[in-house]
Amino acid sequence: MFFSEISMSVADRIHPDDRLVFENTTDGIIVLQDGFLRYVNAIGVRIMGYTHEELVDHHFREFVHPEDLPMVEMRYAQRMNYEPVPDVYPFRLIKKSGEANWFEIHAIEINWKGQRASLTFFHNIQRRMMAEQALGQSEAKTRALLNAVPDMMLLLAPDGLCLHYKPFEDQRCASRICTLEGKNLRDIFPQMIISACMQAIQRTLSTREMQIFEFPFDSERGRMYYEARVVAFVEDEVIVIVRDISDRKRIEENLMQREADLRKENLRLRSSIRDRYGFHNIIGKSPVMQRVYDSILQAAASSAHVIIYGESGTGKELVARAIHDLSDRAKEPFIPVNCGAIPHGLMESEFFGYKKGAFSGAVSDRKGYLDLVCGGSLFMDEIGEIDTNLQVKLLRAIEGGGFIPVGGSELHQPDLRIIGATNRNLMELVKRRMMREDFFYRINIIPVHLPPLRERGEDLTLLIYHFMEQFAEDGRVPVIPPNIMAMLQSYSWPGNIRELQNVIQRYVTMNRIELSGKIGMDEADMDIMPDMDTSGHILDLKEALSSFEKIYIEKVLKKNRWKKAETAKCLGIHRKTLFRKMKELDIES
């Protein structure tokens, strides 16, 4: 620069009237002597915003930013003491307007009017400093963002050379993975990993689209699993983001193993129930019950909500318990709730609970069903009886929105499975706007249909003997006479299994059969039951039942003028069942 070439002898010869060069430069020029401004050129005056008189013979402290003043004073003193000082350095000047701007100083020592002085020129670097500050802030933010990410990041050349990397945040990772810079991946990783990585790099460079692949890696911590995302960077370089997915893979493997175990258990149960007379406290071997058992197993293997359809007394709660006990929620609570027995005004507090003082009589906090069943299954019998307002809140709770107890403010997030039951047509309730459509479709994911007892003819005898053993005192099971058994088998059982249970208990206790409906035969008809064949041989139970069944079916056919449909209806059986029995019993049509 011009000023750095001025020698002491040349400065001595400068006359105040010969300062044309100083006045025509593009930078401000100042001569400092004893810390005072002895000379300021026109550009310097204009930059500072002061008048010439407001600058000359004033100390530089008046114009230097307070934060930079110690540094400027120290360097000025060092220069005056012949100590080594940078010839160029930045600082901030305070203009007359109060604005602080960054300037860069170039200083040399001169002789001014016979005394030592410092000749300086200052160049405005405000834009550069602002750009550097912005760049520094941007780099700081970028570093903060990168440091906040626990993943490892690598900048790779197309041949796999690691140009730069950010290690894992977790320093327990294998040291071989954390020392990559300047090395080629081919020298570190097995061939299988290298092949996948290089293929991903080539696809990324050709398509400019991110590629993702997973790979295992044996480290000091055992077998680890990683996910690599390859992203195009600049020119032929790519960024590879490596994430530790070991925990996720272990969870996935455990889930897959559990799913495989469930499938095996499912197959084992399916094969075993076909050879048994019952399944998980449910009695029956008929084809319709086999289908019910299949539905139970499917529901137990899932976490979806269930609706059990069936007439009153068909055993819906028993099926719900079987689903819960066979599911992965078996160790958590199973809470049965009869929705039809809860007054509408109390439903919200019963399901969601309430806080002390929420209403008159709320003398303490009380948990609702949704809190009590946390992690388990909530069996909602007569689910069609809840009103639409409660349906909205239940829907929000089971979809993850949570609920707030009555009188409370804290949001609860329940973990539950709903197993509903109904003897009503829920789709019809939706059409009549008595049930919300969104609520219906949310809970009606797995439907289970229970058949009425009248459609389970093959199971009736099993159920009768089951209840006989259940209610027998001292293990002594009473004998049911053939005519009584025939009466039970001919009855249509409108109350289903619940009614059968009550009838058998009454018979065991009081030795009397009482049926609420009509079975189509008088007391005198009981005498038609033969107890011997033509030779006088006493018939065994099976022979007696067959004989009575044939006589009774013929009698009902005659009463209905041999109309098969009406006869089957009176007997409470299907037409196909009637045709089969007529063929078995050799009844002519």
C-alpha positions as CSV (number, residue, x, y, z in Angstrom):
1,M,0.0,0.0,0.0
2,F,1.0,3.6,-0.5
3,F,1.1,4.4,3.2
4,S,3.2,1.4,4.2
5,E,5.9,2.6,1.8
6,I,6.2,6.1,3.5
7,S,9.6,6.2,5.2
8,M,10.5,8.3,8.2
9,S,12.6,10.6,6.0
10,V,9.9,11.2,3.5
11,A,7.4,12.0,6.2
12,D,9.7,14.6,7.5
13,R,9.6,16.5,4.2
14,I,5.8,16.6,4.0
15,H,4.5,20.1,4.3
16,P,1.0,20.8,5.5
17,D,0.2,22.5,2.3
18,D,1.4,19.5,0.2
19,R,-1.1,17.0,1.4
20,L,-3.0,16.6,-1.8
21,V,-2.3,12.9,-2.0
22,F,-3.8,12.3,1.5
23,E,-6.9,14.3,0.6
24,N,-7.6,12.4,-2.7
25,T,-7.4,8.8,-1.3
26,T,-10.6,6.7,-1.0
27,D,-9.9,5.8,2.6
28,G,-10.0,7.9,5.7
29,I,-6.6,9.0,7.0
30,I,-5.7,10.0,10.6
31,V,-2.5,11.1,12.2
32,L,-2.3,10.2,15.9
33,Q,0.1,11.8,18.2
34,D,0.0,11.2,22.0
35,G,-3.4,9.6,21.4
36,F,-4.8,12.8,19.8
37,L,-6.1,13.2,16.3
38,R,-3.7,15.8,14.8
39,Y,-4.8,15.4,11.2
40,V,-8.0,13.9,9.5
41,N,-8.4,14.0,5.8
42,A,-11.7,15.0,4.1
43,I,-12.8,11.4,3.5
44,G,-12.2,10.6,7.2
45,V,-14.3,13.7,8.2
46,R,-17.1,12.6,5.9
47,I,-17.0,9.0,7.2
48,M,-17.1,10.1,10.9
49,G,-19.9,12.6,10.3
50,Y,-18.2,15.2,12.5
51,T,-16.8,18.6,11.5
52,H,-13.1,18.9,11.1
53,E,-12.9,21.0,14.3
54,E,-14.8,18.3,16.3
55,L,-12.2,15.7,15.4
56,V,-8.8,17.4,15.3
57,D,-7.0,17.7,18.7
58,H,-9.6,15.3,20.2
59,H,-8.5,12.0,21.8
60,F,-9.2,8.8,19.9
61,R,-11.0,7.4,23.0
62,E,-14.0,9.6,22.1
63,F,-14.6,7.8,18.9
64,V,-13.8,4.1,19.5
65,H,-16.5,1.7,20.6
66,P,-16.2,0.9,24.3
67,E,-15.8,-2.8,23.7
68,D,-12.9,-2.3,21.3
69,L,-11.2,0.6,23.3
70,P,-9.0,-1.6,25.5
71,M,-7.6,-3.4,22.5
72,V,-6.9,-0.2,20.5
73,E,-5.2,1.5,23.5
74,M,-3.0,-1.5,24.1
75,R,-1.9,-1.7,20.5
76,Y,-1.3,2.0,20.3
77,A,0.9,1.9,23.4
78,Q,2.8,-1.1,22.1
79,R,3.5,0.6,18.8
80,M,4.7,3.7,20.6
81,N,7.0,1.5,22.7
82,Y,8.5,-0.2,19.6
83,E,6.8,-3.5,20.5
84,P,5.6,-5.9,17.7
85,V,2.0,-5.0,16.8
86,P,-0.2,-6.2,13.9
87,D,-0.2,-3.5,11.2
88,V,-3.8,-4.3,10.3
89,Y,-6.7,-5.0,12.7
90,P,-10.4,-4.3,12.8
91,F,-12.4,-2.2,15.3
92,R,-15.5,-0.2,15.5
93,L,-15.8,3.6,15.2
94,I,-18.7,5.6,16.7
95,K,-20.0,8.1,14.2
96,K,-21.6,11.4,15.3
97,S,-25.0,9.8,14.6
98,G,-24.2,7.2,17.3
99,E,-24.0,4.4,14.7
100,A,-21.1,2.0,15.2
101,N,-19.4,0.7,12.0
102,W,-16.6,-1.7,11.5
103,F,-13.4,-0.4,10.1
104,E,-10.0,-2.0,9.3
105,I,-6.9,0.0,10.4
106,H,-3.6,0.1,8.6
107,A,-1.0,1.9,10.7
108,I,2.7,2.9,10.4
109,E,5.0,5.1,12.4
110,I,6.0,8.5,11.1
111,N,7.6,11.7,12.2
112,W,5.0,14.5,12.4
113,K,6.3,18.0,13.0
114,G,9.4,16.7,14.6
115,Q,7.7,14.2,16.9
116,R,6.8,10.5,16.6
117,A,3.2,9.8,15.5
118,S,1.1,7.0,13.9
119,L,-0.2,7.4,10.4
120,T,-3.3,5.3,10.0
121,F,-5.8,4.8,7.3
122,F,-9.2,3.1,8.0
123,H,-11.3,1.2,5.5
124,N,-15.1,0.5,6.0
125,I,-15.6,-3.2,6.4
126,Q,-19.1,-3.1,7.9
127,R,-20.6,-5.3,5.1
128,R,-17.8,-7.8,5.3
129,M,-18.1,-8.0,9.1
130,M,-21.8,-8.4,8.9
131,A,-21.4,-11.1,6.4
132,E,-18.8,-12.9,8.5
133,Q,-21.1,-12.6,11.6
134,A,-24.0,-14.0,9.6
135,L,-21.8,-16.8,8.3
136,G,-20.5,-17.5,11.8
137,Q,-24.1,-17.6,13.2
138,S,-25.2,-19.8,10.4
139,E,-22.2,-22.2,11.0
140,A,-23.0,-22.2,14.7
141,K,-26.6,-23.1,14.0
142,T,-25.5,-25.8,11.6
143,R,-23.1,-27.2,14.1
144,A,-25.8,-27.1,16.8
145,L,-28.2,-28.9,14.6
146,L,-25.6,-31.5,13.6
147,N,-24.6,-32.0,17.2
148,A,-28.2,-32.5,18.2
149,V,-28.5,-35.4,15.8
150,P,-27.1,-38.6,17.4
151,D,-26.5,-40.2,13.9
152,M,-23.1,-40.5,12.3
153,M,-22.6,-38.4,9.1
154,L,-20.0,-39.1,6.4
155,L,-19.0,-37.1,3.3
156,L,-17.9,-39.7,0.8
157,A,-16.2,-39.6,-2.6
158,P,-17.6,-41.9,-5.3
159,D,-14.9,-44.5,-4.6
160,G,-15.9,-44.7,-0.9
161,L,-13.1,-42.5,0.4
162,C,-14.3,-40.7,3.6
163,L,-13.6,-37.0,3.2
164,H,-15.2,-35.9,6.4
165,Y,-17.4,-37.4,9.2
166,K,-19.3,-36.5,12.3
167,P,-19.2,-39.5,14.8
168,F,-22.0,-41.0,16.7
169,E,-23.2,-39.1,19.7
170,D,-23.0,-42.4,21.6
171,Q,-19.3,-43.0,22.2
172,R,-19.9,-46.6,23.1
173,C,-20.2,-47.4,19.3
174,A,-17.4,-49.5,17.9
175,S,-14.2,-47.6,17.5
176,R,-13.8,-48.9,13.9
177,I,-16.9,-46.9,13.0
178,C,-15.8,-43.8,14.7
179,T,-12.4,-43.3,13.0
180,L,-13.2,-43.0,9.3
181,E,-11.8,-39.7,8.0
182,G,-9.2,-40.2,5.3
183,K,-9.9,-43.9,5.0
184,N,-11.7,-45.9,2.4
185,L,-14.8,-47.8,3.5
186,R,-13.5,-50.8,1.6
187,D,-10.7,-51.1,4.2
188,I,-13.1,-51.1,7.1
189,F,-16.4,-52.8,6.4
190,P,-17.1,-56.4,5.2
191,Q,-17.8,-56.9,1.5
192,M,-21.5,-57.3,1.9
193,I,-21.8,-53.9,3.5
194,I,-19.5,-52.3,0.9
195,S,-21.5,-53.7,-2.0
196,A,-24.8,-52.3,-0.6
197,C,-23.2,-48.9,0.1
198,M,-21.5,-48.6,-3.3
199,Q,-24.7,-49.6,-5.1
200,A,-26.6,-47.0,-3.1
201,I,-23.9,-44.3,-3.9
202,Q,-24.1,-45.1,-7.7
203,R,-27.9,-45.0,-7.7
204,T,-27.9,-41.7,-5.8
205,L,-25.4,-40.1,-8.1
206,S,-27.3,-41.2,-11.2
207,T,-30.8,-40.4,-10.0
208,R,-30.1,-37.7,-7.4
209,E,-32.6,-39.4,-5.2
210,M,-32.0,-40.6,-1.6
211,Q,-31.2,-44.3,-1.2
212,I,-31.9,-46.3,2.1
213,F,-30.4,-49.6,3.1
214,E,-29.9,-51.5,6.4
215,F,-26.9,-53.6,7.5
216,P,-25.7,-55.5,10.5
217,F,-22.3,-54.9,12.1
218,D,-20.4,-56.9,14.7
219,S,-18.9,-54.5,17.3
220,E,-17.6,-54.6,20.8
221,R,-21.2,-54.3,22.0
222,G,-22.2,-57.4,20.0
223,R,-24.3,-57.4,16.8
224,M,-25.6,-53.9,16.0
225,Y,-27.9,-52.9,13.2
226,Y,-27.7,-49.7,11.2
227,E,-29.7,-47.8,8.7
228,A,-27.8,-45.8,6.0
229,R,-29.4,-42.9,4.0
230,V,-27.4,-41.8,1.0
231,V,-28.0,-38.3,-0.2
232,A,-26.4,-36.5,-3.1
233,F,-24.3,-33.5,-2.0
234,V,-22.2,-31.6,-4.6
235,E,-20.6,-32.7,-7.8
236,D,-19.7,-36.4,-7.2
237,E,-19.8,-36.4,-3.5
238,V,-22.5,-37.9,-1.3
239,I,-23.6,-37.6,2.3
240,V,-24.3,-40.8,4.2
241,I,-26.3,-40.6,7.4
242,V,-25.9,-43.7,9.5
243,R,-28.4,-44.4,12.3
244,D,-28.3,-47.0,15.0
245,I,-31.5,-49.0,14.7
246,S,-30.4,-51.9,17.0
247,D,-33.2,-51.3,19.5
248,R,-35.8,-51.1,16.7
249,K,-34.6,-54.3,15.1
250,R,-34.7,-56.2,18.4
251,I,-38.3,-55.0,18.9
252,E,-39.2,-56.1,15.4
253,E,-37.5,-59.5,15.9
254,N,-39.3,-60.0,19.2
255,L,-42.6,-59.1,17.5
256,M,-41.9,-61.4,14.7
257,Q,-41.0,-64.2,17.1
258,R,-44.2,-63.5,19.1
259,E,-46.2,-63.5,15.9
260,A,-44.7,-66.8,15.0
261,D,-45.4,-68.2,18.5
262,L,-49.0,-67.0,18.3
263,R,-49.4,-68.6,14.9
264,K,-48.1,-71.9,16.3
265,E,-50.4,-71.6,19.3
266,N,-53.3,-70.7,17.1
267,L,-52.7,-73.8,15.0
268,R,-52.3,-75.9,18.1
269,L,-55.6,-74.6,19.5
270,R,-57.4,-75.0,16.2
271,S,-56.4,-78.6,15.9
272,S,-57.2,-79.3,19.5
273,I,-60.6,-77.8,19.7
274,R,-61.9,-79.9,16.9
275,D,-61.4,-82.9,19.0
276,R,-62.9,-81.5,22.2
277,Y,-66.3,-80.7,23.5
278,G,-65.4,-77.2,24.6
279,F,-62.9,-74.3,24.3
280,H,-61.8,-72.1,27.2
281,N,-64.9,-72.7,29.4
282,I,-67.2,-72.6,26.4
283,I,-69.1,-75.9,25.8
284,G,-69.9,-77.0,22.2
285,K,-68.6,-79.0,19.3
286,S,-71.1,-78.1,16.6
287,P,-69.9,-76.5,13.3
288,V,-71.3,-73.1,14.2
289,M,-69.3,-73.1,17.5
290,Q,-66.2,-74.2,15.7
291,R,-66.6,-71.0,13.7
292,V,-67.0,-69.0,16.9
293,Y,-63.8,-70.6,18.2
294,D,-61.9,-69.5,15.1
295,S,-63.2,-65.9,15.5
296,I,-62.1,-66.0,19.2
297,L,-58.6,-67.0,18.1
298,Q,-58.4,-64.3,15.4
299,A,-59.6,-61.6,17.9
300,A,-57.1,-62.8,20.6
301,A,-54.2,-62.5,18.1
302,S,-55.1,-58.8,17.4
303,S,-55.4,-55.7,19.4
304,A,-58.4,-54.3,17.5
305,H,-61.7,-53.6,19.1
306,V,-64.4,-56.4,19.0
307,I,-68.1,-56.5,19.0
308,I,-69.9,-59.8,20.0
309,Y,-73.3,-60.2,18.5
310,G,-75.9,-62.6,19.9
311,E,-79.2,-63.0,21.6
312,S,-79.6,-62.5,25.3
313,G,-78.2,-65.5,27.2
314,T,-75.9,-66.9,24.5
315,G,-72.7,-66.4,26.6
316,K,-71.3,-63.2,25.2
317,E,-69.3,-62.4,28.4
318,L,-67.8,-65.9,28.4
319,V,-66.6,-65.3,24.8
320,A,-65.2,-61.8,25.8
321,R,-63.3,-63.3,28.7
322,A,-61.8,-66.0,26.3
323,I,-60.6,-63.3,23.9
324,H,-59.0,-61.3,26.8
325,D,-57.4,-64.4,28.4
326,L,-55.9,-65.6,25.1
327,S,-54.6,-62.1,24.2
328,D,-51.4,-60.4,25.2
329,R,-53.5,-58.3,27.7
330,A,-54.3,-61.4,29.8
331,K,-52.2,-60.2,32.7
332,E,-54.1,-56.9,32.9
333,P,-57.6,-56.2,34.2
334,F,-60.8,-57.5,32.5
335,I,-63.6,-55.2,33.6
336,P,-67.2,-56.1,32.6
337,V,-69.7,-53.2,32.4
338,N,-73.4,-53.5,31.7
339,C,-74.1,-50.2,29.8
340,G,-77.8,-50.7,30.0
341,A,-77.8,-50.7,33.8
342,I,-76.0,-47.3,34.2
343,P,-78.3,-44.2,34.3
344,H,-77.6,-41.9,31.5
345,G,-76.8,-39.0,33.9
346,L,-74.0,-41.1,35.5
347,M,-72.4,-42.6,32.4
348,E,-69.7,-40.0,32.0
349,S,-68.6,-40.1,35.6
350,E,-68.7,-43.9,35.6
351,F,-66.5,-44.2,32.5
352,F,-64.1,-41.3,33.0
353,G,-64.2,-40.9,36.8
354,Y,-64.4,-37.6,38.7
355,K,-62.6,-35.3,41.0
356,K,-63.5,-34.4,44.5
357,G,-66.1,-31.6,44.5
358,A,-67.0,-32.1,40.9
359,F,-70.7,-32.4,41.9
360,S,-72.8,-32.9,45.0
361,G,-71.8,-36.1,46.7
362,A,-68.3,-36.2,45.1
363,V,-66.5,-36.3,48.4
364,S,-63.3,-37.8,47.0
365,D,-61.5,-38.6,43.7
366,R,-62.8,-41.7,41.9
367,K,-61.3,-43.4,38.9
368,G,-63.5,-44.4,36.0
369,Y,-63.6,-47.6,34.1
370,L,-61.1,-46.3,31.5
371,D,-58.5,-45.7,34.2
372,L,-59.2,-48.9,36.1
373,V,-58.9,-51.1,33.0
374,C,-55.6,-49.4,31.9
375,G,-53.7,-52.0,29.8
376,G,-56.5,-54.5,29.8
377,S,-59.9,-55.1,28.2
378,L,-63.2,-53.2,28.9
379,F,-66.2,-55.5,28.2
380,M,-69.1,-53.2,27.4
381,D,-72.3,-55.3,27.4
382,E,-75.3,-53.7,25.8
383,I,-73.0,-51.2,24.1
384,G,-75.9,-50.0,22.0
385,E,-77.4,-48.3,25.1
386,I,-74.9,-45.6,25.5
387,D,-75.9,-42.2,24.2
388,T,-74.3,-40.3,21.4
389,N,-72.6,-37.7,23.6
390,L,-70.7,-40.3,25.5
391,Q,-69.9,-42.0,22.2
392,V,-68.1,-38.9,21.0
393,K,-65.9,-38.8,24.2
394,L,-65.2,-42.5,24.1
395,L,-64.2,-42.3,20.4
396,R,-61.8,-39.5,21.2
397,A,-60.3,-41.5,24.2
398,I,-59.7,-44.7,22.2
399,E,-58.3,-42.8,19.2
400,G,-55.5,-41.3,21.3
401,G,-57.1,-38.0,22.2
402,G,-57.4,-38.9,25.8
403,F,-60.1,-37.8,28.3
404,I,-60.5,-35.5,31.3
405,P,-62.3,-36.7,34.4
406,V,-65.4,-34.8,35.4
407,G,-64.3,-31.7,37.3
408,G,-60.7,-32.3,36.4
409,S,-58.1,-30.6,34.2
410,E,-55.5,-33.2,33.7
411,L,-55.6,-35.2,30.4
412,H,-55.6,-39.0,30.8
413,Q,-54.3,-41.3,28.0
414,P,-55.9,-44.7,28.4
415,D,-54.5,-47.9,27.1
416,L,-57.4,-50.2,26.6
417,R,-59.2,-52.5,24.3
418,I,-63.0,-52.4,24.0
419,I,-64.9,-55.7,23.6
420,G,-68.5,-54.7,23.1
421,A,-71.6,-57.0,23.1
422,T,-75.1,-56.4,21.9
423,N,-78.3,-58.2,21.0
424,R,-79.3,-55.3,18.8
425,N,-78.6,-54.5,15.2
426,L,-76.0,-51.7,15.5
427,M,-76.2,-50.8,11.9
428,E,-79.9,-50.2,12.3
429,L,-79.1,-47.9,15.2
430,V,-76.7,-46.0,13.0
431,K,-79.4,-45.5,10.4
432,R,-81.8,-44.3,13.1
433,R,-79.0,-41.9,14.4
434,M,-79.0,-43.6,17.8
435,M,-75.4,-44.5,17.2
436,R,-72.7,-42.4,15.6
437,E,-71.3,-43.9,12.4
438,D,-67.7,-43.1,13.2
439,F,-68.0,-44.7,16.6
440,F,-69.6,-47.8,15.1
441,Y,-66.9,-48.3,12.5
442,R,-64.2,-47.7,15.1
443,I,-65.3,-50.5,17.5
444,N,-66.8,-52.9,14.9
445,I,-63.5,-54.0,13.6
446,I,-63.7,-57.7,14.5
447,P,-67.3,-58.9,14.7
448,V,-68.0,-62.2,16.5
449,H,-71.5,-63.8,16.0
450,L,-72.9,-66.1,18.6
451,P,-75.6,-68.5,17.5
452,P,-78.8,-69.0,19.6
453,L,-79.1,-72.4,21.4
454,R,-81.9,-73.5,19.0
455,E,-79.3,-73.6,16.2
456,R,-76.9,-75.7,18.3
457,G,-78.8,-79.0,18.4
458,E,-75.6,-81.0,18.6
459,D,-74.4,-79.1,21.7
460,L,-77.6,-79.4,23.7
461,T,-76.8,-82.8,25.3
462,L,-73.3,-81.7,26.1
463,L,-74.6,-78.5,27.8
464,I,-77.2,-80.4,29.8
465,Y,-74.7,-82.8,31.2
466,H,-72.2,-80.0,31.8
467,F,-74.7,-78.1,34.0
468,M,-75.8,-81.4,35.7
469,E,-72.3,-82.0,36.8
470,Q,-71.9,-78.3,37.8
471,F,-74.9,-78.3,40.1
472,A,-74.7,-81.8,41.4
473,E,-74.2,-82.1,45.1
474,D,-71.4,-84.3,46.5
475,G,-70.5,-85.2,42.9
476,R,-73.7,-87.3,42.5
477,V,-75.2,-86.5,39.1
478,P,-78.9,-87.3,38.9
479,V,-80.3,-89.3,36.0
480,I,-82.5,-87.6,33.5
481,P,-85.4,-89.9,32.3
482,P,-85.7,-90.3,28.6
483,N,-89.0,-88.5,28.4
484,I,-87.5,-85.5,30.2
485,M,-84.5,-85.5,27.9
486,A,-86.8,-85.6,24.9
487,M,-88.7,-82.7,26.3
488,L,-85.5,-80.6,26.7
489,Q,-84.4,-81.5,23.2
490,S,-87.7,-80.5,21.7
491,Y,-87.8,-77.1,23.4
492,S,-86.8,-74.0,21.4
493,W,-85.0,-72.3,24.3
494,P,-85.9,-68.6,23.7
495,G,-83.7,-67.7,26.8
496,N,-80.8,-69.6,25.3
497,I,-78.0,-71.0,27.5
498,R,-79.0,-68.9,30.5
499,E,-82.4,-70.4,30.5
500,L,-81.0,-73.9,30.1
501,Q,-78.7,-73.3,33.0
502,N,-81.6,-72.2,35.2
503,V,-83.8,-75.1,34.2
504,I,-81.1,-77.7,34.9
505,Q,-80.3,-76.1,38.3
506,R,-83.9,-76.2,39.2
507,Y,-84.2,-79.8,38.1
508,V,-81.1,-80.8,40.2
509,T,-82.4,-78.9,43.2
510,M,-86.1,-79.6,43.0
511,N,-86.3,-82.6,40.7
512,R,-88.8,-80.7,38.5
513,I,-88.7,-79.4,34.9
514,E,-90.3,-76.0,34.3
515,L,-90.2,-74.5,30.9
516,S,-91.6,-71.1,30.1
517,G,-92.5,-71.8,26.5
518,K,-94.7,-74.4,24.8
519,I,-93.1,-77.5,23.4
520,G,-96.1,-78.8,21.5
521,M,-97.0,-81.9,23.7
522,D,-99.4,-82.5,26.6
523,E,-98.6,-84.4,29.8
524,A,-100.5,-87.4,28.5
525,D,-98.2,-87.5,25.5
526,M,-95.4,-88.5,27.8
527,D,-97.0,-91.9,28.2
528,I,-96.3,-92.8,24.6
529,M,-92.6,-93.2,25.4
530,P,-91.9,-96.9,25.2
531,D,-89.7,-98.5,27.8
532,M,-89.5,-102.0,26.2
533,D,-89.3,-103.5,22.8
534,T,-91.8,-106.1,21.5
535,S,-89.8,-108.9,23.1
536,G,-90.0,-107.3,26.6
537,H,-86.4,-106.2,26.5
538,I,-85.8,-103.0,28.4
539,L,-84.5,-100.3,26.0
540,D,-81.3,-98.5,26.8
541,L,-81.3,-94.7,26.9
542,K,-80.2,-94.2,23.3
543,E,-82.8,-96.7,22.0
544,A,-85.5,-95.1,24.1
545,L,-84.7,-91.6,22.9
546,S,-84.7,-92.7,19.3
547,S,-88.0,-94.5,19.7
548,F,-89.6,-91.5,21.4
549,E,-88.2,-89.1,18.9
550,K,-89.6,-91.1,16.0
551,I,-93.1,-91.2,17.7
552,Y,-93.1,-87.6,18.6
553,I,-92.0,-86.3,15.1
554,E,-94.7,-88.5,13.5
555,K,-97.3,-87.1,15.8
556,V,-96.3,-83.5,15.1
557,L,-96.2,-84.2,11.3
558,K,-99.7,-85.6,11.5
559,K,-100.9,-82.5,13.4
560,N,-99.4,-80.3,10.7
561,R,-100.8,-82.4,7.9
562,W,-97.3,-83.5,7.0
563,K,-96.2,-80.0,6.1
564,K,-92.4,-80.1,6.6
565,A,-91.9,-76.4,7.0
566,E,-94.6,-75.9,9.7
567,T,-93.5,-79.1,11.5
568,A,-89.8,-77.9,11.6
569,K,-91.0,-74.6,13.0
570,C,-93.0,-76.3,15.7
571,L,-90.1,-78.5,16.7
572,G,-87.7,-75.6,16.7
573,I,-85.4,-77.1,14.2
574,H,-84.2,-76.4,10.6
575,R,-86.0,-78.1,7.7
576,K,-82.8,-79.8,6.7
577,T,-82.5,-81.2,10.3
578,L,-86.1,-82.5,10.1
579,F,-85.4,-84.2,6.7
580,R,-82.2,-85.8,8.2
581,K,-84.0,-87.1,11.3
582,M,-86.9,-88.5,9.2
583,K,-84.3,-90.4,7.1
584,E,-82.4,-91.6,10.1
585,L,-85.6,-92.7,11.9
586,D,-87.1,-94.2,8.8
587,I,-90.2,-91.9,8.8
588,E,-92.0,-92.1,5.6
589,S,-93.0,-88.8,4.0
